[in-house]
């Protein structure tokens, strides 16, 4: 580890993976959840933990730190008044991550950071579950000095995957700018605009690379799904009854979040889309993904300019909270072409924390076969094991040591295995 690393990694991440539902129902990690009070009916949501409204709620309400702090009390009180008086809620964070690999064909370490500024403006709310809001998120992602970013280190080491996908060197980018509309008494939710499909496609309770697992196989949907970059898209979802929900939509395959205006040309002229349909079941709307099973179907069009073939796939996810401290999951996916990293993927894992929103331990294992249309035929299957421990120091600050063990990296002909050691940190404001 470089000697100046600890002087830079001063930031952290609050996240309650045991939380339930969406911001309207005192929750955080819901995909299609609801609130229910005497005055307001239950409202559906298309939200994973990094969807803007959920992230704002988590950072404000779902954190139990080791050391209470009051140094920014006036600032957070002022933010709450903006929500009450103007319907405007906002927040941000700065995150850094460092990775070191024991074996590599190229670079063996990576170091980068990112700023994120996000918020929502609720334009109307009838008090009956129907509301509309403008959602935004802008970022700047940057590598430090001559280092590569952690998102690129996997390929350098010959791994057919991503050790920490969102940490790149893209510079400024537009991640979200869309309208969210709840309808039919909050039973349906529609979103349209510049969207991030990982906010609502194949989401589960630990799907946040900012606060949970590092590796793409565990942190952002599934490595068998060729999710597009953030860009223009539409989605509609809601509950069919008290437990069963349905979500569907499509998004631009050629989007470039560093040049969002180009997205209008690619969306309407190229007309190459990622399409998805998901059906799922929750034990209750309030607990959402703590006790959930869902089936996700996807299809991608051929990308003529990029040379990616069309393809389709299916994913299934099961997750359960066993006790107040323990949760577990099993997830599997299959891809037929389409440009995904893996064409077959199976993951199993879980997390432990004594206090919701506090320190968290996570462990997971993935077996995957590289997609032959992406990497070529005849590659061996990969095995990935990850262990992390998030330490919630203060409400605003957390650090997360992480270790990943890779057996049979598919693109590395000289190494049978390798280790990746990491440290991630986040400051929320």
Number of C-alpha atoms within 10 A of each C-alpha: 11 9 6 8 13 10 7 11 19 17 22 27 28 33 32 27 30 27 23 24 31 33 22 21 19 17 26 35 33 32 34 33 32 30 21 14 9 6 9 16 17 23 29 30 33 25 25 30 32 22 27 24 25 24 26 24 21 25 22 18 18 23 22 19 20 14 10 11 12 10 8 10 9 10 11 15 10 10 15 17 13 15 15 10 8 12 16 18 21 21 21 19 20 22 25 27 29 24 23 21 21 12 19 20 14 11 17 18 24 24 28 23 25 22 18 19 17 22 21 23 18 18 12 12 14 10 12 15 23 21 19 19 21 19 24 22 22 17 22 18 21 21 21 13 8 8 16 21 26 28 23 21 28 24 19 19 25 20 22 25 27 19 27 27 21 21 26 22 21 16 13 17 18 21 23 24 22 22 20 22 21 23 18 13 18 23 23 24 25 21 23 19 18 26 29 23 27 22 20 26 27 27 27 30 29 29 26 26 20 25 27 27 28 30 24 21 30 27 24 27 26 30 29 29 31 23 23 18 18 25 32 30 23 20 23 20 25 27 24 13 10 13 16 18 23 19 24 20 22 21 29 28 27 24 25 20 24 18 12 18 14 14 22 14 13 19 19 11 9 16 16 21 24 26 22 22 20 21 20 22 23 23 16 18 30 22 23 27 33 28 21 23 22 22 18 22 21 23 22 27 18 20 18 11 8 8 9 17 16 18 18 21 22 20 23 20 23 20 23 19 18 11 8 12 14 16 22 21 22 18 23 21 24 24 25 20 24 27 26 27 27 30 23 24 25 22 21 19 19 18 24 20 20 12 15 18 23 24 24 23 19 21 20 22 19 21 18 26 21 28 26 17 17 17 16 9 10 11 17 13 18 22 20 23 19 24 19 23 22 26 21 25 21 21 27 22 23 27 26 26 16 23 19 22 17 19 18 21 26 24 21 18 11 12 17 12 16 17 17 21 18 24 22 29 25 27 22 20 18
